[in-house]
Structures are given as C-alpha cells and as structure tokens.
Amino acid sequence: MTEVTRLNCKRWEDVPEEYNLWGSGEPTELNAGDLKHMMTGKLVTFSDDGEYGHHIKLSQDAIKWLKELTYENN
C-alpha cells in the first residue's frame, strides 16, 4: 500500500523539502463528481504527465464517514 502523508499546508510551494518529490507540483484536485464516484467504492485514475498513472479509492471507513456527513446535513 502507498504511504500517505497529511501535510499542514495548502499550497504546493509550501510543501516541506523532504516531501517535495521529483515530479511533484500543482496538486491534482478531485471534484464533487469524482468524490461521489469514489463513494460507491470505485476508483478514479489520473496522469499528470501522460505516462505514469495514479489510482485513488476511498477506504470503507472514509466512505462510511462521508455518508454519515451527508445524512447529517439532510
């Protein structure tokens, strides 16, 4: 499994040097449609360079948490 690090910054220019990996730059944004798609357990994929792809999916606890948020606000 890929290691994920939660950074305490909102701009990629502020990323600490140890996490400023080769090829990193502007972050990829997920929109509401992407998130809704992922809440069904499905993957999204993206490529920032047309050569290497990245796949993202939500864990079951993330899906449950997001659904609880959705139901609380209705």
C-alpha positions in Angstrom: 0.0 0.0 0.0 1.1 3.5 -0.8 2.3 5.7 2.1 0.1 8.8 2.5 1.4 11.8 4.4 -1.0 14.5 5.5 0.7 17.9 5.1 -0.1 21.0 7.1 -0.1 23.3 4.1 -2.5 24.4 1.4 -0.1 25.4 -1.4 2.4 23.1 -3.1 5.0 25.8 -2.8 4.9 25.4 1.0 5.5 21.6 1.0 8.5 20.7 3.2 11.6 19.8 1.2 11.6 16.2 2.4 8.1 15.8 0.7 8.9 17.8 -2.4 9.5 14.7 -4.5 10.7 14.6 -8.1 7.9 15.4 -10.5 5.7 16.9 -7.8 4.0 20.2 -8.5 0.5 21.5 -8.6 -1.8 19.1 -6.7 -4.5 17.1 -8.5 -7.9 18.2 -7.4 -10.9 15.9 -7.1 -14.3 17.4 -7.8 -17.7 16.6 -6.4 -18.3 14.1 -9.2 -15.1 12.3 -8.5 -15.9 12.1 -4.8 -19.4 10.8 -5.4 -18.0 8.2 -7.8 -15.5 7.1 -5.2 -18.2 6.9 -2.5 -19.6 3.9 -4.5 -16.2 2.1 -3.9 -15.0 2.7 -7.4 -11.6 4.0 -8.4 -10.5 7.3 -10.1 -7.3 7.4 -12.1 -5.2 10.3 -13.3 -2.0 11.0 -15.0 -0.2 14.3 -14.7 2.4 13.6 -17.3 0.6 11.2 -19.8 3.0 8.4 -18.9 2.6 7.4 -15.3 -0.9 6.8 -13.9 -2.1 7.1 -10.3 -5.2 5.3 -9.0 -7.2 6.5 -5.9 -10.0 5.0 -4.0 -11.6 5.7 -0.7 -11.3 3.2 2.2 -14.5 1.8 3.6 -14.2 3.9 6.8 -13.9 7.0 4.7 -17.0 6.1 2.7 -18.9 5.5 5.9 -17.7 8.8 7.4 -18.7 10.8 4.3 -22.1 9.1 4.1 -22.7 10.0 7.7 -21.8 13.6 7.0 -24.2 13.6 4.0 -27.1 12.2 6.1 -26.4 14.6 9.0 -26.8 17.6 6.7 -30.1 16.5 5.1 
